[in-house]
Amino acid sequence: MKMRSLASFEFRIAIRSGVRKSRSGITRYWFRCQGVEPFGLGVSIGKKVGAAIVRNRIKRRVRETVRLYIDRLEPGSALVFIIRPHATQLTRRELRQTVLALLPLPDSRLILDRK
């Protein structure tokens, strides 16, 4: 399955109408879009989180984690991650586990149990 960036109106719809879940400084909004085949992903991270290098690193890691599990996500879904300053204290592994816990996967508990 392919992944695309969300348009600004899709971003707003996902935040306004999506299902919200939060954990460790990251909030996820998930919305099912009717008739849209590619999966949409948006990552929002403010300047309070840190310098551009830190923000971009976190965005890359979030996108990579989602990319690895994209085949298990529903086609036509819109997923938005809002990153808060607390997320900078997470290690790479903790960030990956947090994103996995927030993904709307049917078998997410099995993935989190593995090392």
KEMAR-351854 format. One line per field, with one value per residue (C-alpha): residue in three letters; x negated, y, z negated. Coordinates in steps of 0.05 Angstrom, whole numbers. Layout:
N
r = Ala;...
X = X;...
Y = Y;...
Z = Z;...
REM end
This chain:
115
r = Met;Lys;Met;Arg;Ser;Leu;Ala;Ser;Phe;Glu;Phe;Arg;Ile;Ala;Ile;Arg;Ser;Gly;Val;Arg;Lys;Ser;Arg;Ser;Gly;Ile;Thr;Arg;Tyr;Trp;Phe;Arg;Cys;Gln;Gly;Val;Glu;Pro;Phe;Gly;Leu;Gly;Val;Ser;Ile;Gly;Lys;Lys;Val;Gly;Ala;Ala;Ile;Val;Arg;Asn;Arg;Ile;Lys;Arg;Arg;Val;Arg;Glu;Thr;Val;Arg;Leu;Tyr;Ile;Asp;Arg;Leu;Glu;Pro;Gly;Ser;Ala;Leu;Val;Phe;Ile;Ile;Arg;Pro;His;Ala;Thr;Gln;Leu;Thr;Arg;Arg;Glu;Leu;Arg;Gln;Thr;Val;Leu;Ala;Leu;Leu;Pro;Leu;Pro;Asp;Ser;Arg;Leu;Ile;Leu;Asp;Arg;Lys
X = 0;-24;-29;-16;-18;48;76;92;167;157;112;167;221;179;167;240;275;222;213;161;111;51;-11;-80;-75;-45;28;57;120;148;203;231;239;292;269;196;150;80;65;54;5;-7;-57;-52;-108;-116;-178;-172;-195;-265;-310;-295;-344;-307;-238;-258;-290;-226;-183;-228;-224;-149;-141;-189;-151;-85;-116;-138;-67;-28;-4;34;72;138;134;164;148;121;73;47;-7;-15;-83;-90;-156;-156;-168;-240;-258;-239;-293;-288;-259;-209;-187;-176;-137;-94;-77;-61;-16;21;29;99;74;116;56;17;8;-31;-78;-92;-109;-166;-236
Y = 0;70;127;200;266;294;357;413;401;327;345;389;336;282;325;350;283;230;182;210;171;198;169;196;264;240;247;208;224;169;180;134;170;142;130;150;91;112;117;189;210;277;295;361;384;454;496;486;415;436;457;438;379;349;361;330;270;255;264;216;164;169;163;104;66;78;57;-10;-27;7;-60;-74;-8;4;33;102;120;187;187;250;251;313;313;348;371;311;265;290;252;186;140;113;48;82;128;68;30;92;101;27;30;89;56;28;-43;-105;-143;-86;-123;-178;-127;-91;-156;-171;-142
Z = 0;15;-35;-18;-55;-78;-47;-96;-93;-107;-165;-195;-183;-217;-278;-282;-268;-281;-339;-387;-428;-468;-499;-521;-489;-424;-404;-346;-307;-261;-210;-156;-90;-42;29;19;33;12;-62;-87;-141;-174;-228;-265;-310;-338;-349;-424;-414;-395;-338;-267;-271;-330;-299;-233;-266;-305;-242;-203;-257;-262;-186;-183;-238;-203;-136;-165;-187;-131;-102;-166;-165;-131;-61;-57;-129;-150;-208;-242;-296;-340;-374;-441;-474;-522;-462;-455;-519;-488;-462;-391;-417;-463;-407;-361;-414;-429;-355;-348;-409;-377;-309;-296;-285;-299;-328;-360;-426;-391;-359;-425;-461;-413;-426
REM end
